[in-house]
Amino acid sequence: MRTVGLGKTSEQWREEIQEEKNKANRWERKFQEV
């Protein structure tokens, strides 16, 4: 089992968090359109 996050730069973290936010935003928009 490997620990996730160790050895990652803050840049990589920021990109991943941004991607998750984008996914959530896309879902919200889909529901609002219905």
ROROKE-251797 format. One record per residue: x, y, z of N, C-alpha, C in turn; residue number from 1; residue in one letter. Coordinates in Angstrom, 3 decimals. Layout:
<pt n_u="X" n_v="Y" n_w="Z" ca_u="X" ca_v="Y" ca_w="Z" c_u="X" c_v="Y" c_w="Z" seq="NUM" type="a"/>
...
END
This chain:
<pt n_u="0.847" n_v="-1.197" n_w="0.000" ca_u="0.000" ca_v="0.000" ca_w="0.000" c_u="0.882" c_v="1.247" c_w="0.000" seq="1" type="m"/>
<pt n_u="0.615" n_v="2.132" n_w="-0.916" ca_u="1.462" ca_v="3.325" ca_w="-0.978" c_u="0.676" c_v="4.545" c_w="-0.512" seq="2" type="r"/>
<pt n_u="1.365" n_v="5.455" n_w="0.111" ca_u="0.704" ca_v="6.666" ca_w="0.596" c_u="0.550" c_v="7.645" c_w="-0.550" seq="3" type="t"/>
<pt n_u="-0.654" n_v="8.094" n_w="-0.747" ca_u="-0.918" ca_v="9.027" ca_w="-1.842" c_u="-0.577" c_v="10.436" c_w="-1.387" seq="4" type="v"/>
<pt n_u="0.015" n_v="11.204" n_w="-2.269" ca_u="0.261" ca_v="12.603" ca_w="-1.949" c_u="1.714" c_v="12.883" c_w="-1.616" seq="5" type="g"/>
<pt n_u="2.421" n_v="11.891" n_w="-1.082" ca_u="3.823" ca_v="12.140" ca_w="-0.740" c_u="4.634" c_v="12.264" c_w="-2.016" seq="6" type="l"/>
<pt n_u="5.500" n_v="13.249" n_w="-2.064" ca_u="6.334" ca_v="13.415" ca_w="-3.243" c_u="5.642" c_v="14.203" c_w="-4.337" seq="7" type="g"/>
<pt n_u="4.440" n_v="14.644" n_w="-4.062" ca_u="3.737" ca_v="15.463" ca_w="-5.062" c_u="4.040" c_v="16.926" c_w="-4.796" seq="8" type="k"/>
<pt n_u="4.220" n_v="17.675" n_w="-5.854" ca_u="4.449" ca_v="19.104" ca_w="-5.672" c_u="3.114" c_v="19.799" c_w="-5.452" seq="9" type="t"/>
<pt n_u="3.151" n_v="20.954" n_w="-4.849" ca_u="1.911" ca_v="21.694" ca_w="-4.614" c_u="1.239" c_v="22.022" c_w="-5.941" seq="10" type="s"/>
<pt n_u="2.051" n_v="22.149" n_w="-6.990" ca_u="1.479" ca_v="22.416" ca_w="-8.319" c_u="0.576" c_v="21.262" c_w="-8.727" seq="11" type="e"/>
<pt n_u="1.069" n_v="20.041" n_w="-8.582" ca_u="0.283" ca_v="18.866" ca_w="-8.958" c_u="-0.980" c_v="18.788" c_w="-8.116" seq="12" type="q"/>
<pt n_u="-0.861" n_v="19.101" n_w="-6.833" ca_u="-2.030" ca_v="19.074" ca_w="-5.955" c_u="-3.061" c_v="20.067" c_w="-6.442" seq="13" type="w"/>
<pt n_u="-2.590" n_v="21.286" n_w="-6.762" ca_u="-3.514" ca_v="22.341" ca_w="-7.185" c_u="-4.253" c_v="21.906" c_w="-8.451" seq="14" type="r"/>
<pt n_u="-3.513" n_v="21.304" n_w="-9.374" ca_u="-4.135" ca_v="20.870" ca_w="-10.630" c_u="-5.209" c_v="19.830" c_w="-10.357" seq="15" type="e"/>
<pt n_u="-4.906" n_v="18.878" n_w="-9.471" ca_u="-5.877" ca_v="17.822" ca_w="-9.183" c_u="-7.120" c_v="18.393" c_w="-8.529" seq="16" type="e"/>
<pt n_u="-6.929" n_v="19.281" n_w="-7.563" ca_u="-8.070" ca_v="19.891" ca_w="-6.879" c_u="-8.910" c_v="20.669" c_w="-7.878" seq="17" type="i"/>
<pt n_u="-8.239" n_v="21.397" n_w="-8.764" ca_u="-8.958" ca_v="22.180" ca_w="-9.771" c_u="-9.787" c_v="21.251" c_w="-10.648" seq="18" type="q"/>
<pt n_u="-9.222" n_v="20.112" n_w="-11.018" ca_u="-9.934" ca_v="19.165" ca_w="-11.877" c_u="-11.181" c_v="18.641" c_w="-11.173" seq="19" type="e"/>
<pt n_u="-11.046" n_v="18.319" n_w="-9.886" ca_u="-12.198" ca_v="17.819" ca_w="-9.131" c_u="-13.289" c_v="18.874" c_w="-9.081" seq="20" type="e"/>
<pt n_u="-12.900" n_v="20.131" n_w="-8.872" ca_u="-13.886" ca_v="21.217" ca_w="-8.825" c_u="-14.594" c_v="21.328" c_w="-10.169" seq="21" type="k"/>
<pt n_u="-13.827" n_v="21.220" n_w="-11.247" ca_u="-14.420" ca_v="21.316" ca_w="-12.577" c_u="-15.436" c_v="20.208" c_w="-12.792" seq="22" type="n"/>
<pt n_u="-15.110" n_v="18.997" n_w="-12.364" ca_u="-16.038" ca_v="17.868" ca_w="-12.516" c_u="-17.324" c_v="18.158" c_w="-11.762" seq="23" type="k"/>
<pt n_u="-17.200" n_v="18.626" n_w="-10.531" ca_u="-18.379" ca_v="18.917" ca_w="-9.721" c_u="-19.210" c_v="20.004" c_w="-10.386" seq="24" type="a"/>
<pt n_u="-18.549" n_v="21.023" n_w="-10.902" ca_u="-19.274" ca_v="22.112" ca_w="-11.561" c_u="-20.039" c_v="21.596" c_w="-12.765" seq="25" type="n"/>
<pt n_u="-19.417" n_v="20.689" n_w="-13.512" ca_u="-20.077" ca_v="20.142" ca_w="-14.696" c_u="-21.342" c_v="19.396" c_w="-14.295" seq="26" type="r"/>
<pt n_u="-21.256" n_v="18.621" n_w="-13.219" ca_u="-22.437" ca_v="17.881" ca_w="-12.759" c_u="-23.530" c_v="18.850" c_w="-12.351" seq="27" type="w"/>
<pt n_u="-23.179" n_v="19.889" n_w="-11.615" ca_u="-24.176" ca_v="20.862" ca_w="-11.158" c_u="-24.882" c_v="21.482" c_w="-12.350" seq="28" type="e"/>
<pt n_u="-24.121" n_v="21.827" n_w="-13.373" ca_u="-24.718" ca_v="22.436" ca_w="-14.559" c_u="-25.682" c_v="21.465" c_w="-15.229" seq="29" type="r"/>
<pt n_u="-25.290" n_v="20.195" n_w="-15.289" ca_u="-26.154" ca_v="19.189" ca_w="-15.919" c_u="-27.493" c_v="19.134" c_w="-15.200" seq="30" type="k"/>
<pt n_u="-27.455" n_v="19.151" n_w="-13.877" ca_u="-28.697" ca_v="19.055" ca_w="-13.113" c_u="-29.537" c_v="20.317" c_w="-13.268" seq="31" type="f"/>
<pt n_u="-28.889" n_v="21.457" n_w="-13.383" ca_u="-29.630" ca_v="22.710" ca_w="-13.523" c_u="-30.328" c_v="22.778" c_w="-14.872" seq="32" type="q"/>
<pt n_u="-29.721" n_v="22.151" n_w="-15.887" ca_u="-30.311" ca_v="22.195" ca_w="-17.227" c_u="-31.600" c_v="21.394" c_w="-17.289" seq="33" type="e"/>
<pt n_u="-31.685" n_v="20.344" n_w="-16.493" ca_u="-32.861" ca_v="19.460" ca_w="-16.542" c_u="-34.095" c_v="20.204" c_w="-16.063" seq="34" type="v"/>
END
